[in-house]
């Protein structure tokens, strides 16, 4: 066998999808040997320039399913590409995937997200990136300030489109679409396909091809799902038992940012290293928490739905729904953080007795019954650790202004009676 044939055989399943040799070499260096089902079905269609509606569960490799054809098509056509993601973390993850695959080809990208300097983003835009990855709000900011024009966009991807609409980004998405030429390729990736998605597709896409590797809303077969009915006040003790039962990395979801902050403190009182991710945390703090979770510095990560998109961590043993999600569809996104790329995983959900209808709604969505497990013996509630700054929030203490600092003379009694104070009011005797 010649050296060239040996190199070609190493590409395995990716070799028959129409991918250019340079990209195949990049994929080979990344040790990707077999495409996932969503990649195998989407890449050939996207390479033809056709519009796609792709329904795939979280963790199935959908990012590379559009990144690979996007990079290849931009080498063949003029113009640029735009990827819209619902959260900062997901936007960063997409950019990392693009740069990893396209680095050897000289690909230039930029990320436009909140929580980072607009000045640095403007400098990045001046370097004429071929691909822009953005969250809707920050992209609108740059459009309003005329920092960016979208008249040369030839490829558009809406990643986790269902989540963007759930988060109320429909007006921003419509404004962005109005600024992009009608002659474009549009790819829409989503874990569920609510009617709003189909309305958007009918209005904005040209004969889109549907790619569905699993029915909309279904959960991966590799994930074992468990449900407990428990009183609201006993959830923390139940979590204590669950964390003792499973020893690997655990991702815990709460409904509110206040709940995430409080629960992270409770978990630390159980002597587990824990960090939190929610919308009140700055981008550096969120990245520190996520990087620490990946490295093993934190065993438990407590997150809200808004901040959880983009949590791309392999090897998460358990996902805990401490609170059931407000939107039923978010259940699929949550548990999809475990059992990624064909590996096994487990999810445990806590529900109160008055949430039986919410559980039925989830069962209807995933087309699976969630039998209730017997509640284990619960330990006494642990004593909470003193409130401290969350990990990653250490900053130099802000110096108080002179107006805030107590005066050295303030402790002395005033002896002037009848004098006019600096404010112009007469002091009483």
C-alpha positions in Angstrom: 0.0 0.0 0.0 1.4 3.4 -0.9 1.9 6.2 1.6 -1.0 8.2 -0.1 -3.4 5.2 0.2 -2.4 4.7 3.8 -3.1 8.3 4.6 -6.5 8.1 2.9 -7.5 4.9 4.7 -6.9 6.7 8.0 -9.8 9.0 7.3 -12.3 6.2 7.7 -16.0 7.3 7.4 -15.2 10.9 6.7 -13.6 10.0 3.4 -16.9 9.4 1.6 -18.7 12.6 2.5 -17.2 14.9 -0.2 -14.8 16.7 2.2 -11.7 18.2 0.6 -8.3 16.6 1.3 -7.0 19.5 3.3 -9.9 19.3 5.7 -9.7 15.5 5.8 -6.1 15.9 7.0 -7.2 18.4 9.7 -10.0 16.0 10.9 -7.5 13.1 10.9 -5.1 15.1 13.1 -7.9 15.7 15.6 -8.3 11.9 15.8 -11.9 12.0 14.5 -12.3 8.7 12.8 -16.0 8.1 12.3 -18.7 10.7 11.7 -21.7 10.8 14.0 -25.2 10.2 12.3 -25.9 14.0 12.2 -22.5 14.6 10.6 -22.9 11.8 8.1 -26.3 13.1 6.9 -25.8 16.8 7.1 -22.3 17.3 5.7 -22.9 16.2 2.1 -26.1 18.2 1.9 -24.5 21.3 3.3 -21.6 21.0 0.9 -24.1 21.3 -2.0 -25.2 24.7 -0.6 -28.7 23.6 0.3 -30.7 24.8 3.2 -31.0 22.3 6.1 -33.3 21.8 9.1 -31.4 19.4 11.4 -33.0 17.9 14.4 -30.4 16.3 16.7 -30.0 15.8 20.4 -27.4 17.6 22.4 -24.0 15.9 22.3 -24.4 14.3 18.9 -21.6 16.3 17.1 -23.9 18.9 15.4 -21.2 21.7 15.7 -18.8 19.9 13.3 -21.8 19.0 11.1 -22.0 22.6 10.0 -18.4 23.8 10.7 -16.8 21.4 8.2 -19.0 22.3 5.2 -18.9 26.0 6.2 -15.1 26.1 6.1 -15.0 24.2 2.8 -17.6 26.3 1.0 -15.9 29.6 2.1 -12.8 28.4 0.2 -15.0 28.1 -2.9 -17.2 31.2 -2.7 -16.9 34.9 -1.9 -18.4 36.4 1.2 -18.6 35.5 4.8 -20.5 33.2 7.2 -22.5 34.0 10.3 -23.3 31.6 13.2 -25.9 32.8 15.8 -25.9 31.0 19.2 -28.1 31.7 22.2 -25.4 32.0 24.8 -21.8 33.2 25.3 -20.5 29.8 26.2 -21.9 28.1 23.1 -20.6 30.9 20.9 -17.1 30.4 22.4 -17.4 26.6 21.9 -18.4 27.0 18.2 -15.5 29.4 17.6 -13.1 27.0 19.2 -14.3 24.2 16.9 -14.0 26.4 13.8 -10.5 27.4 14.7 -9.4 23.9 15.6 -10.5 22.5 12.2 -9.6 25.6 10.1 -6.3 26.6 11.8 -4.1 24.9 9.2 -6.1 26.6 6.4 -5.6 30.1 7.7 -9.2 30.6 8.8 -10.0 33.9 10.6 -13.0 34.1 12.9 -14.3 36.5 15.5 -16.7 36.2 18.4 -19.2 38.9 19.3 -20.7 38.3 22.7 -21.6 40.2 25.8 -19.3 40.4 28.8 -16.2 41.2 26.7 -14.8 44.5 25.4 -16.5 45.9 22.4 -13.2 47.7 21.5 -11.4 44.4 21.1 -14.3 43.0 19.1 -14.1 46.1 16.8 -10.4 45.5 16.3 -11.2 41.8 15.4 -13.8 42.9 12.9 -11.3 45.2 11.2 -9.2 42.2 10.4 -11.9 41.0 8.1 -12.8 37.6 9.6 -14.5 35.1 7.2 -16.7 33.7 10.0 -18.6 35.7 12.6 -19.9 33.8 15.7 -22.3 35.9 17.8 -25.1 36.1 20.3 -28.1 38.0 19.1 -28.0 40.9 21.5 -24.3 41.8 21.0 -24.6 41.5 17.2 -27.5 43.9 17.3 -25.4 46.3 19.3 -22.7 46.2 16.6 -25.2 46.7 13.9 -26.7 49.7 15.5 -23.3 51.2 16.0 -22.5 50.4 12.3 -19.4 48.4 13.4 -20.4 45.5 11.2 -22.3 45.0 7.9 -23.9 41.8 7.0 -24.5 42.5 3.3 -21.8 39.9 2.3 -23.1 37.0 4.4 -23.5 34.0 2.2 -24.0 31.3 4.9 -26.1 31.5 8.0 -26.4 29.0 10.9 -28.9 29.3 13.8 -27.5 26.9 16.4 -30.0 25.7 19.1 -32.7 27.7 17.4 -35.4 26.4 19.7 -33.6 27.7 22.7 -33.1 31.2 21.1 -36.8 31.5 20.5 -37.6 30.2 24.0 -35.3 33.0 25.4 -37.2 35.7 23.5 -34.7 36.4 20.8 -37.2 36.3 18.0 -37.2 40.1 17.4 -33.4 40.2 17.3 -33.3 37.2 14.9 -35.8 38.9 12.6 -33.7 42.1 12.6 -30.5 40.1 11.8 -32.3 38.2 9.0 -33.5 41.5 7.5 -29.8 42.7 7.3 -28.6 39.6 5.4 -29.1 39.0 1.7 -31.9 36.7 0.6 -29.4 34.8 -1.6 -27.8 32.8 1.2 -27.5 29.2 2.5 -29.3 28.8 5.8 -28.8 25.9 8.3 -31.0 25.5 11.3 -29.9 23.1 14.1 -32.3 22.3 17.0 -33.0 19.5 19.5 -36.7 20.1 19.2 -38.9 21.5 16.4 -41.7 23.6 17.9 -44.2 25.4 15.5 -42.2 28.7 15.8 -39.2 26.9 14.1 -41.4 25.8 11.2 -42.9 29.2 10.8 -39.4 30.7 10.6 -38.3 28.0 8.2 -41.2 28.6 5.8 -40.6 32.3 5.8 -36.8 32.4 5.5 -35.6 29.1 3.9 -35.7 27.8 0.4 -36.9 24.2 0.1 -35.0 23.1 3.2 -34.0 19.5 3.6 -35.0 17.9 6.9 -32.3 15.8 8.6 -33.6 14.0 11.7 -31.3 11.5 13.5 -33.9 11.1 16.3 -37.5 12.2 16.7 -37.8 15.8 17.9 -37.5 15.9 21.7 -36.3 12.3 22.3 -33.6 11.6 24.7 -30.5 9.5 23.9 -30.9 5.8 24.5 -27.6 5.7 26.4 -29.0 7.8 29.2 -30.6 6.1 32.2 -33.3 8.4 33.6 -34.6 8.3 37.1 -37.3 10.4 38.9 -37.9 11.1 42.6 -40.9 12.7 44.1 -39.8 14.6 47.2 -40.9 17.5 49.4 -39.4 20.8 48.4 -37.7 21.2 51.8 -36.0 17.8 51.5 -34.4 18.3 48.1 -31.0 19.2 49.6 -30.9 16.1 51.7 -31.8 14.0 48.7 -29.0 15.6 46.7 -26.6 14.8 49.5 -27.5 11.1 49.1 -27.2 11.2 45.3 -23.8 12.9 45.4 -22.5 10.2 47.8 -23.9 7.5 45.5 -22.1 8.8 42.3 -18.5 9.7 42.5 -17.9 11.2 39.1 -18.5 14.8 37.7 -22.1 16.0 38.4 -24.0 18.8 36.7 -26.9 20.1 38.7 -29.7 22.3 37.2 -31.7 24.9 39.2 -34.5 27.1 37.9 -33.2 30.5 39.1 -29.8 32.2 39.6 -30.6 32.8 43.3 -31.3 29.1 43.6 -28.0 28.2 41.9 -26.0 30.4 44.2 -27.7 29.1 47.3 -27.4 25.4 46.2 -23.7 25.8 45.4 -23.2 26.9 48.9 -25.1 24.0 50.2 -23.1 21.5 48.1 -19.8 23.0 49.5 -21.2 22.4 53.0 -21.4 18.7 51.9 -17.6 18.9 51.4 -17.8 18.7 47.6 -15.8 21.2 45.5 -18.6 23.1 43.7 -18.9 26.1 41.3 -21.9 27.9 39.8 -22.8 29.3 36.4 -25.7 31.7 36.0 -26.5 35.1 34.4 -25.2 37.1 37.4 -21.7 35.8 36.9 -19.3 37.6 34.6 -17.9 35.9 31.6 -14.5 35.4 33.2 -16.2 33.9 36.3 -18.3 31.6 34.2 -15.2 30.4 32.2 -13.3 29.8 35.4 -16.1 27.7 36.7 -16.4 25.7 33.5 -12.6 25.3 33.1 -12.4 24.2 36.7 -15.2 21.6 36.1 -13.4 20.3 33.1 -10.1 20.0 34.9 -11.5 18.3 38.0 -11.0 21.3 40.3 -14.7 21.3 40.9 -16.6 18.1 41.0 -20.1 19.7 41.0 -21.2 22.4 38.7 -24.6 24.1 39.5 -26.1 25.9 36.5 -29.3 27.5 35.3 -30.7 26.8 31.8 -29.8 30.2 30.4 -26.1 29.8 31.2 -25.9 26.0 30.5 -25.8 26.1 26.7 -22.3 25.6 25.6 -21.3 23.3 28.5 -19.4 20.9 26.3 -17.7 18.6 28.9 -17.1 15.0 28.1 -17.3 12.4 30.9 -20.2 14.0 33.0 -21.4 11.0 35.0 -24.7 12.4 36.2 -27.1 15.3 35.5 -29.4 16.3 38.3 -32.6 18.2 37.7 -32.8 19.7 41.2 -35.7 21.8 39.8 -37.7 20.7 36.8 -37.3 23.1 33.9 -39.8 25.8 33.2 -39.9 24.8 29.5 -40.5 21.1 29.0 -38.1 21.1 26.0 -35.2 22.1 28.2 -35.4 18.7 29.8 -33.9 17.2 26.7 -31.1 19.8 26.5 -30.3 19.3 30.2 -29.9 15.5 30.2 -28.1 15.6 26.9 -25.0 17.0 28.8 -24.3 13.4 29.9 -24.1 10.3 27.6 -22.4 12.3 24.9 -20.9 10.9 21.7 -22.4 7.5 22.3 -21.2 7.1 25.9 -23.5 6.0 28.7 -24.9 8.5 31.2 -27.5 9.0 33.9 -30.0 11.7 34.9 -31.9 12.1 38.1 -34.8 14.5 38.5 -36.5 15.8 41.6 -40.2 16.7 41.5 -42.7 17.7 44.1 -46.1 16.0 44.3 -47.8 19.1 42.7 -45.6 18.7 39.7 -47.1 15.5 38.4 -48.5 17.2 35.4 -45.0 18.7 34.5 -43.6 15.1 34.7 -46.4 13.9 32.3 -45.5 16.7 29.9 -41.9 15.6 29.9 -42.9 11.9 29.4 -45.1 13.0 26.4 -42.2 14.9 24.9 -39.6 12.2 25.2 -42.1 9.4 24.5 -40.8 7.5 27.6 -42.3 6.8 31.0 -40.3 8.0 34.0 -41.2 5.6 36.8 -40.7 7.1 40.3 -37.9 5.6 42.4 -38.3 4.9 46.1 -37.1 7.7 48.2 -34.0 6.7 50.2 -33.5 7.4 53.9 -32.5 11.1 54.1 -29.8 12.4 56.4 -30.2 15.5 58.6 -29.6 18.7 56.9 -26.0 19.8 57.1 -24.9 23.0 58.7 -24.2 25.6 56.0 -20.8 26.9 55.5 -20.4 30.7 56.0 -21.3 32.7 53.0 -18.1 33.4 51.0 -17.4 34.7 47.6 -18.0 32.1 44.9 -14.9 30.7 43.2 -13.5 33.0 40.5 -14.9 36.2 42.1 -11.8 37.3 44.0 -11.1 40.9 43.2 -9.2 43.6 45.0 -11.5 45.4 47.5 -12.8 48.6 46.0 -11.6 51.6 47.8 -14.3 53.7 49.3 -14.6 57.3 48.3 -13.9 60.1 50.8 -17.7 60.6 51.1 -18.0 56.9 52.2 -15.0 56.8 54.6 -15.8 57.7 58.2 -14.3 60.9 59.3 -11.7 60.8 62.1 -13.5 63.6 63.9 -16.9 61.9 63.6 -16.5 60.1 67.0 -16.0 63.4 68.9 -19.0 65.1 70.3 -19.9 68.5 68.6 -19.7 71.3 71.0 -20.8 74.1 68.7 -24.4 75.0 69.4 -26.2 77.5 67.3 -23.6 77.5 64.6 -24.4 77.2 60.9 -23.3 73.8 59.6 -21.5 73.5 56.2 -24.8 72.5 54.6 -26.4 75.8 55.7 -28.7 74.4 58.3 -28.6 75.7 61.9 -27.8 73.0 64.4 -30.0 72.6 67.4 -28.8 73.0 70.9 
